[in-house]
Amino acid sequence: MTRPMTRFSLSLAALLLGSAAAMAQQDDLIIALQLEPPHLDPTSAAAGAIDSVLYANVFEGLTKFAEDGSIHPGLAQNWDISEDGTSYTFHLQEGVTFHDGTTMDAEDVKFSLDRARAEDSQNAQKALFTGIDEVTVIDPLTVQVTLKAPDGAFLFNMAWGDAVIVAPESIETIKSQPVGTGPFSFTSWTQGDSISLTRNPDYWGEAPALSKATFRFISDPTAAFAAMMAQDIDAYAGFPAPENLPQFEADPRFQVLDGSTEGETILAMNNGLEPFDDPLVREAVAHAIDRQAIIDGAMFGLGTPIGTHFAPHNPDYVDLTDLSDYDPEKAKTLLADAGYPDGFTTTLKLPPPSYARRGGEIIAAQLREVGIQTEITNLEWAQWLEEVFRGKDFGLTIVSHTEPMDINIYARPDYYFQYDNPAFQDLMEKLTATTDPAARSEMLKQAQTMIAEDHVNAFLFQLAFPTVADAKLQGLWKNQPTQATDLTAVSWKE
């Protein structure tokens, strides 16, 4: 005889079905970031926010960064290097397709590298490609890159987000409809709110555990705290309110990943504009800054003081903080020697991140103590890129340079802070042509010392990278060897 299902049985069945459904749904992710990308083409903008969403997820390069900063094969499964170090023959992965279904082959690699190094290239890191003499297609799965001279950092450079391989057919719409080869394909972008990605069923490599990922953009630290505590989001990468971290650490629902970055946070000075074209003025600014007060006040103690544009965790780092120690009386003397006994007034233009907005107020007060008055303007990211980075319309600004090993930007006179030192430029040329590790190490130390002694910028601190996440999440990057939110290994614990 069949027994009728009781109310208890129905409730139990519903509960079991609900639990099974809930478990089945644990393959998606909502992760928050502070900055929204201005557009979605990593090969034509300086905004690291683009890579934060798309690097390794949607777009891939010939090589790629691992979490520890090491270089691994990407779309190139391996490569051969000529004896003289000027020729790299890349052997591409088989069976790779773009998200639009077209095949990715050597012609696409040639197109991407030629586009990046073209005379009219809009690539923010065009200097990465200037050493390329020729890109030759050998066959559909083999491409040869010939360099003008040996480059000890070439494979490293090819791992940057600016060097990802793009589909020629996608260029006209790449800024709003990115088409890559990665494990996730772009689904939608609700501007001002979120970007959604979906697992790529035709991915050439190991399939990710996540079926869907949504990046939400929450710029306000208070709103970030509220969203995380309410568990409206599963994780926040680069949590913008470090004062709240102890609360998350004490809550068993969450985990806090205390990571580091390649982000040298600097008070950048416009070396091409009076009075910052005077080294005495730049040195005065550097001595007016109390780094630890900024780290404590803006970052609640998170951050490592730096005295040059180089990451302290790099084995070639030189501690040069003594060259610009906090000494307001010395700053006043230097200003007087430079012809500014009563100080001067300049602009301080701040992008959205908390380190800039909070740090800007502290720095303005410190500069005021030595007679330098600042007119603070808060800019959105797109405005900052237009006015400061491209337009060079600023006196001072605060920004974290999150690109890996990017001290070579000081060899570009047209870069936004406009430092023009032929001796430094020569040193960078020699570094590029040098492959011997010991010799490269010595040159990097010379480079750090040169820009520190020239007080090109006021070097503040290495940006920390705290991530707050659901305790059941695993596989998130703790550290940031490049600006990325790599989701390829992220999954929910069972």
C-alpha positions in Angstrom: 0.0 0.0 0.0 1.3 3.4 -0.9 1.4 5.7 2.1 0.2 9.3 1.6 2.9 11.9 1.8 2.6 13.7 5.1 3.1 17.5 5.6 6.4 16.6 7.3 7.5 14.5 4.3 6.6 17.3 2.0 8.5 19.8 4.0 11.5 17.5 4.2 11.4 16.9 0.5 11.1 20.6 -0.2 14.0 21.3 2.2 16.2 18.6 0.5 15.3 19.9 -3.0 16.0 23.5 -1.8 19.4 22.4 -0.4 20.3 20.6 -3.6 19.3 23.6 -5.6 21.3 25.9 -3.4 24.4 23.7 -3.7 24.0 23.5 -7.5 23.9 27.3 -7.6 27.3 27.7 -5.9 29.2 28.1 -9.1 28.6 31.8 -9.6 30.4 34.7 -8.0 29.7 38.4 -7.3 32.9 40.2 -6.7 33.3 43.9 -6.1 36.0 46.4 -7.2 36.3 50.1 -6.4 37.1 51.3 -9.9 35.0 50.8 -13.0 36.9 50.6 -16.3 36.5 53.6 -18.7 36.1 51.0 -21.5 37.0 47.4 -22.1 40.1 47.5 -24.4 43.2 46.8 -22.4 45.4 47.6 -25.4 44.4 51.2 -25.7 44.2 52.7 -22.2 46.3 53.2 -19.1 43.5 52.3 -16.8 44.4 49.3 -14.7 40.7 48.9 -13.9 40.4 47.3 -17.4 42.9 44.6 -16.5 41.2 44.1 -13.1 38.2 42.7 -14.8 39.5 41.2 -18.1 43.1 40.0 -17.6 43.3 36.2 -17.7 39.5 36.0 -17.6 38.6 37.4 -21.1 41.9 38.3 -22.7 45.2 36.3 -22.8 48.7 37.0 -24.0 51.6 34.8 -25.3 52.8 34.6 -21.7 51.1 35.3 -18.4 51.8 36.2 -14.8 51.2 33.7 -12.1 50.3 35.0 -8.6 53.9 34.9 -7.5 54.9 37.1 -10.4 56.6 34.4 -12.3 56.1 34.1 -16.1 54.3 31.1 -17.5 53.2 30.0 -21.0 49.9 31.5 -22.1 48.7 31.3 -25.7 52.2 30.3 -26.5 52.8 26.8 -25.2 56.6 27.2 -25.5 59.2 29.2 -27.4 62.7 29.0 -28.9 65.2 31.8 -28.4 68.1 32.4 -30.8 71.7 32.3 -29.6 72.1 36.1 -30.0 68.8 36.7 -28.1 67.2 38.7 -30.9 64.7 36.1 -32.2 61.8 34.4 -30.3 59.9 31.7 -32.1 56.6 31.1 -30.3 54.7 27.8 -30.7 51.0 28.5 -30.1 48.5 26.4 -28.3 46.3 24.2 -30.5 42.6 24.5 -30.8 42.3 28.1 -29.6 39.3 30.1 -30.7 38.1 33.6 -29.9 34.7 34.0 -28.2 33.1 34.9 -31.6 34.1 31.4 -32.8 36.9 32.5 -35.1 40.2 30.7 -34.9 43.1 32.3 -33.0 46.4 31.7 -35.0 49.7 33.3 -35.8 48.1 35.9 -38.0 46.2 37.2 -35.0 49.5 37.4 -33.0 51.1 39.3 -35.8 48.1 41.7 -36.0 48.1 42.3 -32.3 51.8 43.0 -31.9 51.9 45.1 -35.1 48.9 47.1 -33.9 50.5 47.7 -30.5 53.8 49.1 -32.0 52.2 51.0 -35.0 53.0 54.7 -35.4 49.3 55.6 -34.6 49.1 53.0 -31.7 47.0 54.1 -28.7 48.6 51.5 -26.5 49.5 53.1 -23.1 52.6 50.9 -22.9 53.8 51.3 -26.5 57.4 51.3 -25.2 57.0 47.6 -24.5 56.9 47.0 -28.2 59.4 49.5 -29.6 62.2 46.9 -29.5 60.3 44.7 -32.0 61.8 44.8 -35.5 59.6 42.3 -37.3 56.8 39.8 -36.6 56.7 36.9 -39.1 54.1 34.2 -39.5 55.9 30.9 -40.0 52.7 28.7 -40.1 49.3 29.0 -38.4 50.7 27.8 -35.1 54.2 29.4 -35.3 55.1 33.1 -35.1 58.6 34.6 -35.0 59.3 37.9 -33.3 62.6 39.5 -34.3 64.0 42.2 -31.9 66.3 45.1 -32.8 68.5 44.1 -29.9 68.4 41.5 -27.1 65.9 42.3 -24.5 66.2 40.5 -21.2 62.6 41.5 -20.2 60.8 40.5 -23.5 58.9 37.5 -22.2 58.0 39.5 -19.1 56.7 42.4 -21.3 54.6 39.9 -23.3 52.7 39.0 -20.1 51.3 42.6 -19.6 47.7 43.2 -20.2 48.7 45.7 -22.9 50.1 42.7 -24.9 47.1 40.5 -25.0 46.1 39.0 -28.3 43.0 40.5 -29.9 40.8 39.5 -32.8 41.1 41.8 -35.9 37.4 41.5 -36.5 36.6 42.8 -33.0 38.5 46.1 -33.0 35.7 48.4 -34.0 33.6 47.4 -31.0 36.3 46.1 -28.6 35.8 49.0 -26.1 32.2 47.9 -25.4 32.1 44.3 -26.7 35.5 42.7 -25.9 36.3 39.4 -27.7 39.2 37.4 -26.3 40.3 33.8 -26.0 40.0 33.4 -22.2 38.0 31.0 -20.0 35.2 33.6 -19.6 33.4 35.5 -22.3 31.9 39.0 -21.9 28.2 39.0 -21.4 27.0 42.5 -20.5 28.0 45.8 -19.0 25.6 47.9 -17.0 27.6 51.1 -16.8 27.8 52.5 -13.3 27.0 49.2 -11.8 28.5 45.9 -13.1 30.1 43.7 -15.7 29.0 40.1 -16.2 31.1 37.2 -17.6 30.1 33.7 -18.5 32.2 30.5 -18.6 33.5 29.9 -22.2 32.4 26.3 -23.1 34.9 26.2 -25.9 37.9 27.2 -23.8 41.2 25.6 -25.0 42.6 25.2 -21.5 41.2 23.9 -18.2 37.7 25.0 -17.7 37.0 27.2 -14.7 34.8 26.0 -11.8 32.7 29.2 -12.0 29.9 29.3 -14.6 29.3 33.0 -14.1 31.1 36.0 -12.6 29.7 39.4 -12.0 32.0 42.4 -11.2 30.2 45.1 -9.2 31.7 48.5 -8.9 31.3 50.0 -5.4 33.5 53.1 -5.0 32.3 54.3 -1.6 34.1 52.6 1.3 31.0 52.8 3.5 28.8 51.2 0.9 31.5 48.5 0.4 31.4 47.7 4.1 27.6 47.5 4.1 27.4 45.3 1.0 30.0 42.9 2.3 28.5 42.6 5.8 25.0 42.0 4.2 26.6 39.4 2.0 25.2 41.1 -1.1 28.6 40.4 -2.6 30.8 37.3 -2.2 34.1 39.1 -2.2 35.7 42.6 -2.5 39.1 42.6 -4.1 41.2 45.6 -2.8 38.8 46.5 0.0 38.8 50.3 0.3 38.1 50.7 4.0 41.1 49.1 5.9 39.7 50.4 9.2 36.9 47.7 8.9 39.2 44.8 8.3 39.4 43.8 12.0 35.7 43.4 12.1 35.7 41.0 9.1 38.7 39.1 10.6 36.6 38.5 13.8 33.5 37.3 11.8 33.6 33.5 10.9 31.5 34.2 7.8 34.5 36.0 6.2 38.2 35.6 5.4 40.7 38.5 4.9 43.5 38.0 2.5 46.3 40.4 3.3 48.1 40.8 0.0 50.7 43.1 -1.6 50.9 44.7 -5.0 53.3 46.1 -7.5 51.7 49.5 -6.8 54.2 52.2 -6.0 52.0 55.0 -4.6 53.5 58.4 -5.4 52.8 62.1 -5.0 53.6 62.8 -8.7 55.0 66.2 -9.6 54.8 67.7 -13.0 58.5 68.0 -13.8 57.6 70.0 -17.0 55.8 72.8 -15.1 57.1 75.5 -12.8 58.1 75.3 -10.0 58.5 71.5 -10.2 61.0 71.8 -13.0 63.4 72.8 -10.2 65.0 69.9 -8.4 65.2 71.9 -5.2 61.5 72.4 -5.1 60.9 68.7 -5.7 63.3 67.8 -2.9 61.5 70.3 -0.6 58.1 68.6 -1.4 59.7 65.2 -0.6 61.0 66.4 2.8 57.6 67.9 3.6 55.9 64.6 3.4 55.5 62.3 6.5 55.0 58.9 4.8 54.0 57.0 8.0 51.4 59.6 8.9 49.8 59.0 5.4 50.0 55.2 5.8 48.4 55.4 9.3 45.9 58.1 8.4 44.8 57.0 4.9 45.5 53.3 5.0 45.1 52.5 8.8 48.7 51.2 8.9 48.5 49.1 5.7 51.4 49.9 3.4 55.2 49.8 3.2 57.2 53.1 3.0 59.2 53.5 -0.2 62.0 55.9 -1.2 62.0 55.1 -4.9 59.8 53.7 -7.6 60.4 50.0 -6.9 58.6 47.2 -5.0 60.2 46.4 -1.6 59.5 42.7 -2.1 61.7 42.6 -5.2 65.2 41.3 -4.4 66.8 44.2 -6.2 65.0 46.9 -4.1 67.2 49.5 -2.4 65.8 51.3 0.7 66.4 55.0 -0.2 63.8 56.5 2.2 66.5 58.4 4.0 67.0 60.5 0.9 63.6 62.0 1.5 63.0 61.7 5.2 60.4 63.8 6.9 62.1 67.2 7.7 59.8 70.2 7.3 62.5 72.7 8.3 64.8 71.4 5.6 61.9 71.7 3.2 61.4 75.4 4.1 65.2 76.0 3.6 65.1 74.3 0.2 62.1 76.4 -0.9 63.9 79.6 0.1 67.0 78.5 -1.8 64.8 77.9 -4.8 63.4 81.4 -4.6 60.1 80.5 -2.8 60.6 81.7 0.8 56.9 82.2 1.1 56.0 79.0 -0.7 53.6 78.9 -3.6 50.2 77.6 -4.7 49.6 74.6 -7.0 46.9 72.1 -8.0 46.4 68.7 -6.4 44.2 66.5 -8.6 43.0 63.3 -7.0 41.6 60.2 -8.7 38.9 58.2 -6.9 40.8 55.5 -4.9 40.7 55.9 -1.1 44.5 56.1 -0.9 44.3 59.2 -3.1 41.3 61.0 -1.6 42.2 60.3 2.0 45.9 60.7 1.4 45.4 63.9 -0.5 43.9 65.7 2.5 46.8 64.6 4.8 49.4 65.6 2.2 47.7 69.0 1.6 48.0 69.7 5.4 51.6 68.6 5.5 52.5 70.8 2.5 50.7 73.8 4.1 53.0 73.5 7.0 56.0 74.5 4.8 54.1 77.2 2.8 52.8 75.2 -0.2 49.1 75.8 -0.7 47.2 73.2 -2.8 43.9 73.6 -4.7 42.3 70.1 -4.4 40.2 68.8 -7.2 38.6 65.4 -7.0 38.4 63.7 -10.4 36.6 60.6 -11.7 38.9 58.1 -13.3 38.1 59.1 -16.9 38.7 62.8 -16.0 42.0 62.0 -14.4 43.2 60.1 -17.4 42.1 62.9 -19.7 43.4 65.9 -17.6 46.4 64.5 -15.8 47.7 61.4 -17.6 47.1 62.6 -21.2 46.7 66.3 -20.8 49.5 66.8 -18.2 47.3 69.6 -16.7 48.3 69.3 -13.1 50.9 70.4 -10.5 50.6 67.4 -8.1 48.6 64.2 -8.1 48.5 61.0 -6.2 48.4 57.6 -7.9 49.5 54.1 -7.4 51.4 52.6 -10.4 50.3 49.0 -10.3 52.2 47.9 -13.4 54.9 45.3 -12.7 58.6 46.4 -12.8 57.7 49.7 -14.5 60.7 51.9 -13.5 61.4 52.4 -17.2 58.5 54.9 -17.3 61.1 57.4 -16.0 62.9 57.1 -19.4 59.9 58.6 -21.2 60.1 62.4 -21.3 56.5 62.6 -22.7 55.1 60.5 -19.8 52.7 62.5 -17.6 55.2 63.7 -15.0 57.6 64.7 -17.8 60.9 63.7 -16.3 63.7 64.2 -18.9 67.1 62.8 -18.0 69.3 61.5 -20.9 71.5 59.6 -18.4 68.6 57.7 -17.1 67.3 57.0 -20.6 70.8 55.6 -21.5 70.7 53.4 -18.5 67.4 52.0 -19.4 68.6 51.2 -22.9 71.6 49.3 -21.5 69.3 47.5 -19.1 67.0 46.4 -22.0 70.0 45.0 -24.0 71.4 43.2 -21.0 70.5 39.6 -20.2 73.0 38.8 -17.4 71.0 38.7 -14.2 73.8 40.2 -12.0 74.4 43.0 -14.4 70.7 43.7 -14.7 70.4 43.8 -10.9 73.2 46.4 -10.6 71.6 48.6 -13.2 68.2 48.4 -11.5 69.8 49.6 -8.3 71.5 52.5 -10.1 68.2 53.4 -11.7 66.4 53.5 -8.3 69.1 55.7 -6.8 69.1 58.1 -9.8 65.4 58.9 -9.6 65.5 59.1 -5.8 68.3 61.6 -5.8 66.5 63.6 -8.5 63.4 63.6 -6.4 61.4 63.1 -9.6 58.3 62.4 -7.4 57.6 62.0 -3.7 57.6 58.3 -3.2 55.1 57.4 -0.6 54.3 53.7 0.0 53.8 50.3 -1.6 50.1 49.7 -1.9 48.7 46.9 0.2 45.9 44.8 -1.3 43.4 43.4 1.3 40.6 41.2 -0.1 37.5 40.4 2.0 35.7 37.2 0.9 33.2 34.7 1.9 34.9 32.1 4.1 33.8 29.3 1.7 35.6 30.8 -1.4 39.0 29.5 -2.5 41.4 30.3 -5.3 41.4 34.1 -5.2 44.7 35.8 -5.7 46.1 37.1 -2.5 48.9 39.2 -4.1 48.8 41.4 -7.2 51.9 40.8 -9.4 49.9 42.7 -12.0 46.5 44.5 -11.7 44.2 41.5 -12.2 41.3 39.6 -10.6 42.2 36.2 -12.0 39.1 33.9 -11.5 40.4 30.9 -13.4 41.1 28.9 -10.1 38.3 30.3 -8.0 35.7 27.9 -6.6 33.4 27.3 -3.6 34.4 24.8 -1.0 32.0 21.9 -0.7 
